[in-house]
Amino acid sequence: VAPLFETQEDLMAGTAVMERLLSVDWYRGYIQGRQYVMIGYSDSAKDAGMMAAGWAQYAAMESLVALAEANKLRLTLFHGRGGTVGRGGAPAHQAILSQPPGSLRGGLRVTEQGEMIRFKFGLPKVAIHSLNLYTSAVLEGNLLPPPKPKECWRAVMEQLATVSCDHYRSIVRGHPDFVPYFRAATPEMELGKLPLGSRPAKRKPNGGVESLRAIPWIFAWTQNRLMLPAWLGAHKGLQQAITGGQKSVLEEMSRQWPFFRTRLEMLEMVFLKADLWLAEYYDTRLVPNELWGLGKQLRQELADSIQVVLELRPQGDLLDDQPWIKESIKLRNPYTDPLNVLQVELLGRSRKNPETLHPELDQALMVTIAGIAAGMRNTG
């Protein structure tokens, strides 16, 4: 039995739900001192933004560990991660060590999405290396657990979560142009033609963003290189903390707290994959003129986000601390960029004459989508 807590609201209520479940004598006898709890990443990030979702997941894990200790249970947290930042993705070793202290005592259980299985386990030597990373991280997390966050760190994270979530929702849910802009600026409508996972792209065929599953939500923004779900809202929270005199606390958190350092490094990775010129190119070729204002606003927010994260770096440029990842991204981007330009052309033709589009051009469009996804390594 593995209860799943995924949205921000569910994560915050998770411990109370488990307390009620564990109060049932029959259930306590049934589990024999062993409990699994699944932590969801996709819908929490889609619901509240990356920064707020990350803190909700951390706080939920922390309180569930305390509950398990109080009830003398062996707790195994089951992580429903995808490959992307918007779905909890990060380099495996780093992601595991950013969890709260005590969260690895019962071991680790984690999902791997389709194309990440191929990347991580598709060859015997690669599979052994991936399992070594998981094993070493679990051992390190138990033998040398990360520090418990100081109260001032918690206060700053609460502020970051609240401000970033409010801004994220004001755009995604509150901006009247957001849904039409999203559908024009990304190949979201065309993703239905792609054999994408085992489930339909939408929970409701005619619904808005709220009805879209997390994979196509992130997949679509990855295609136009704006990478919006991974960063939207975060810079507002960070900037407010800096303006409010908390920069020294943020720098201390970055140095001493793996959870927060991982959040910043995940943002740095996304920024290296994003491309402001290409995102603007999608707008000029595919988006109606009356929606250009929102696109310009979002690109400015992305530029501002990059500057805020650079301001919090002790020195150097994005991902200088992880040169192998930085080099890998820089090697792939030149091969991916032409696919973006080609995709814009094919999207324009497809939308102008959907009924008469030649099957080979339709196939070419699908190839660009798959190619960009492979180049970005962050589909959802």
C-alpha positions in Angstrom: 0.0 0.0 0.0 1.6 3.3 -1.1 -0.6 6.4 -0.7 0.3 9.1 -3.2 0.5 12.8 -2.3 1.2 14.9 -5.3 -0.5 18.4 -5.5 0.8 21.1 -3.2 -2.4 20.8 -1.1 -2.1 17.0 -0.9 1.6 17.2 0.1 0.8 19.6 2.9 -2.0 17.4 4.2 0.0 14.1 3.7 1.1 13.6 7.3 -2.3 14.2 8.7 -3.8 11.7 6.3 -1.2 9.1 7.3 -1.8 9.7 11.0 -5.5 8.9 10.4 -4.6 5.8 8.4 -2.2 4.6 11.1 -4.8 5.0 13.8 -6.7 2.1 12.3 -5.6 -1.0 14.3 -6.5 -3.4 11.5 -4.2 -1.4 9.1 -1.3 -1.3 11.6 -1.5 -5.0 11.9 -1.7 -5.5 8.2 1.5 -3.5 7.3 3.7 -5.2 9.9 5.8 -2.1 10.6 6.6 -1.3 6.9 5.1 1.6 5.1 5.6 3.0 1.5 4.5 6.6 0.7 4.7 8.0 -2.8 5.8 11.6 -3.3 4.5 13.1 -6.5 6.4 15.7 -8.4 4.6 16.3 -11.7 1.2 17.8 -10.6 2.7 19.7 -7.7 5.1 21.6 -10.0 2.3 22.1 -12.6 0.0 23.4 -9.8 2.4 25.7 -7.9 5.6 26.1 -9.8 9.0 24.5 -9.3 10.2 26.4 -6.2 7.0 26.1 -4.2 6.5 22.4 -5.2 10.1 21.6 -4.2 9.6 23.0 -0.7 6.2 21.3 -0.3 7.9 18.0 -1.2 10.7 18.5 1.2 8.4 19.5 4.1 6.2 16.6 3.4 9.1 14.1 3.4 10.5 15.7 6.6 7.2 15.4 8.5 6.5 11.8 7.2 10.0 10.7 8.5 9.1 12.1 11.9 5.8 10.4 11.9 7.4 7.1 11.0 9.9 7.4 13.8 7.2 8.2 16.3 5.3 5.1 15.2 8.4 2.9 14.9 7.7 2.2 11.2 10.2 1.5 8.5 9.3 4.1 5.9 10.3 3.9 2.3 9.6 7.1 0.2 8.7 6.3 -3.3 9.6 9.2 -5.6 7.4 9.7 -8.7 10.1 11.6 -10.6 10.3 12.4 -14.3 13.4 13.3 -16.2 12.8 17.1 -16.1 13.3 19.8 -13.5 9.5 20.4 -13.6 8.9 16.8 -12.6 11.6 16.5 -9.9 14.4 15.5 -12.3 18.0 16.3 -11.5 21.3 14.3 -11.6 20.3 11.2 -9.6 23.1 11.4 -7.0 22.5 15.1 -6.4 18.7 14.8 -6.2 18.9 12.0 -3.6 21.3 13.9 -1.4 19.1 16.9 -1.4 16.4 15.1 0.5 15.8 15.7 4.2 18.0 13.8 6.7 16.5 10.4 7.6 14.5 10.1 4.4 16.7 7.3 3.1 16.8 5.1 6.2 14.1 2.8 4.6 15.9 2.7 1.3 14.8 4.3 -1.9 12.2 3.6 -4.5 11.9 5.8 -7.6 10.2 5.8 -11.0 12.1 6.3 -14.2 10.2 7.6 -17.3 10.5 5.9 -20.7 13.3 7.7 -22.5 15.3 8.1 -19.3 15.2 4.3 -18.9 17.0 4.0 -22.3 19.5 6.7 -21.4 20.3 5.3 -17.9 19.9 1.6 -18.4 20.0 0.9 -22.1 23.5 -0.5 -22.1 25.0 -2.9 -19.4 27.9 -0.6 -18.4 25.6 2.4 -18.3 23.1 0.5 -16.2 25.7 -0.5 -13.7 27.0 3.1 -13.5 23.5 4.4 -12.9 22.8 1.8 -10.2 26.2 2.7 -8.6 25.1 6.4 -8.5 21.8 5.5 -6.7 23.6 3.1 -4.3 26.4 5.5 -3.4 23.9 8.3 -2.9 21.7 6.2 -0.5 24.8 5.1 1.4 26.2 8.7 1.7 22.8 10.1 2.6 22.6 7.6 5.5 26.2 7.8 6.7 26.7 11.5 6.2 23.2 13.0 6.2 22.6 16.6 5.1 22.1 19.2 7.8 18.7 20.0 9.2 17.7 23.4 7.8 18.0 26.3 10.3 14.9 28.2 11.3 16.1 31.3 9.3 16.4 29.0 6.2 12.9 27.7 6.7 11.6 31.2 7.0 13.2 32.2 3.7 12.0 29.1 1.9 8.4 29.7 3.1 8.7 33.3 1.7 10.2 32.0 -1.6 7.5 29.4 -1.9 4.6 31.8 -1.3 5.9 34.6 -3.6 6.9 32.2 -6.4 3.7 30.3 -6.3 1.5 33.4 -6.3 3.4 34.8 -9.4 3.3 31.4 -11.2 -0.4 31.1 -10.7 -1.1 34.7 -11.6 0.4 34.0 -15.1 -0.7 30.4 -15.7 -4.1 30.6 -14.2 -4.8 34.4 -14.1 -3.5 35.9 -17.3 -6.4 36.0 -19.9 -4.0 35.5 -22.8 -2.0 32.6 -21.3 -3.9 29.6 -22.8 -4.2 31.0 -26.3 -0.5 32.1 -26.2 0.6 28.6 -24.9 -1.2 26.9 -27.7 0.1 29.2 -30.4 3.8 29.4 -29.2 4.3 25.7 -28.6 3.4 22.5 -30.5 1.0 21.6 -27.7 -1.9 20.9 -30.2 0.3 18.8 -32.4 1.6 16.6 -29.6 -1.5 14.5 -29.9 -0.2 13.0 -33.1 3.0 11.8 -31.4 3.1 8.3 -29.7 3.7 9.9 -26.3 3.7 7.4 -23.4 0.8 5.2 -22.5 -1.8 7.8 -21.7 -3.6 10.5 -23.6 -2.1 14.0 -23.4 -5.2 15.4 -21.7 -7.5 14.3 -19.0 -10.3 16.2 -20.7 -10.2 16.8 -24.4 -11.6 20.3 -24.3 -10.0 21.5 -21.1 -7.4 24.2 -20.5 -4.0 24.0 -18.9 -5.4 22.4 -15.7 -6.6 19.4 -17.8 -3.3 18.8 -19.5 -1.1 16.0 -18.1 2.3 17.0 -16.8 4.3 15.4 -19.5 2.9 17.3 -22.5 2.8 20.5 -20.4 6.5 20.4 -19.9 7.2 18.7 -23.3 5.5 21.6 -25.1 7.6 24.4 -23.4 10.8 22.4 -24.0 10.1 22.4 -27.7 10.1 26.2 -28.1 13.1 26.5 -25.7 11.4 28.8 -23.2 11.4 26.0 -20.6 8.7 27.9 -18.7 7.5 25.4 -16.1 11.0 25.0 -14.7 11.7 28.6 -13.7 8.5 30.7 -13.8 7.9 32.4 -10.4 11.3 31.4 -8.8 13.0 34.7 -9.6 10.2 36.7 -8.1 10.7 34.9 -4.8 14.5 35.1 -4.9 14.5 38.8 -5.9 12.1 39.7 -3.1 14.4 38.0 -0.6 17.4 39.8 -1.9 15.6 43.2 -1.9 14.5 42.4 1.7 18.1 42.1 2.9 18.2 38.2 2.9 21.0 37.8 0.3 23.5 36.7 2.9 21.0 34.0 4.1 20.5 32.8 0.6 24.2 32.6 0.0 24.6 30.6 3.3 21.7 28.3 2.2 23.5 27.8 -1.2 26.8 26.9 0.5 25.5 24.7 3.3 22.1 23.2 2.4 22.1 20.6 -0.5 18.3 21.0 -1.0 18.7 24.7 -1.9 21.9 24.3 -3.8 20.2 21.6 -6.0 17.3 24.0 -6.7 19.7 26.7 -8.0 21.8 24.2 -10.0 18.6 22.8 -11.6 17.7 26.3 -12.7 21.2 26.9 -14.1 20.9 23.7 -16.2 17.5 24.9 -17.6 18.9 28.3 -18.4 21.7 26.7 -20.5 19.1 24.8 -22.5 16.8 27.8 -22.9 17.2 30.1 -25.9 15.6 33.6 -25.9 16.2 34.1 -29.7 14.5 30.8 -30.6 11.6 31.5 -28.2 11.1 34.9 -29.9 11.3 33.3 -33.3 8.4 30.9 -32.5 6.4 34.0 -31.4 7.1 36.1 -34.6 6.2 33.2 -36.9 3.4 31.4 -35.0 1.7 33.7 -32.5 -1.0 36.3 -33.4 0.2 39.9 -32.9 -2.2 40.6 -30.1 -0.5 37.9 -28.0 3.1 39.1 -28.5 3.0 41.2 -25.3 2.8 38.2 -23.1 5.6 36.4 -24.9 7.8 39.5 -24.5 7.0 39.6 -20.8 7.9 35.9 -20.3 11.2 36.3 -22.1 12.1 39.3 -20.0 11.2 37.2 -16.9 13.5 34.5 -18.1 16.4 37.0 -18.6 15.7 38.4 -15.1 15.7 34.9 -13.7 19.1 34.2 -15.2 20.5 37.4 -13.7 19.2 36.7 -10.2 20.7 33.2 -10.2 24.0 34.5 -11.4 23.9 37.1 -8.6 23.7 34.2 -6.1 26.6 32.3 -7.5 29.9 32.8 -5.6 31.8 33.3 -8.9 31.9 32.1 -12.5 29.1 31.4 -15.0 26.1 29.0 -15.1 27.0 25.4 -14.1 30.7 26.1 -13.7 30.6 23.7 -10.7 29.4 20.9 -13.0 31.6 21.2 -16.1 30.7 17.8 -17.5 26.9 18.7 -17.6 27.7 22.1 -19.0 29.9 20.7 -21.8 27.3 18.1 -22.7 24.6 20.7 -23.1 26.9 23.0 -25.1 27.7 20.0 -27.4 24.0 19.2 -28.0 22.6 22.7 -28.5 24.1 23.4 -32.0 22.5 20.2 -33.3 19.2 21.0 -31.7 18.9 24.6 -32.8 18.3 23.9 -36.5 15.6 21.5 -35.6 13.8 24.3 -33.8 14.0 26.6 -36.9 12.7 23.7 -39.1 9.9 23.0 -36.6 8.7 26.6 -36.8 8.4 26.3 -40.6 6.6 23.0 -40.4 4.2 24.2 -37.7 3.4 27.3 -39.8 2.6 25.1 -42.9 0.6 22.6 -40.8 -1.6 25.2 -39.2 -2.2 27.1 -42.4 -3.3 24.0 -44.3 -4.0 21.2 -41.9 -6.2 19.2 -44.3 -3.8 19.3 -47.2 -0.4 18.9 -45.5 1.7 16.3 -47.2 2.1 13.2 -45.0 5.9 13.5 -45.4 5.8 17.0 -44.0 3.6 15.8 -41.1 6.2 13.0 -40.5 9.0 15.6 -40.6 7.2 17.7 -38.0 7.1 14.6 -35.7 10.8 14.0 -36.3 11.6 17.6 -35.2 9.6 17.1 -32.0 11.4 13.8 -31.2 14.8 15.3 -32.1 14.4 18.4 -29.9 13.3 16.2 -27.1 16.4 14.0 -27.5 18.6 17.1 -27.7 17.2 18.7 -24.6 17.0 15.4 -22.6 14.1 17.1 -20.6 10.8 16.2 -22.1 8.6 15.5 -19.1 
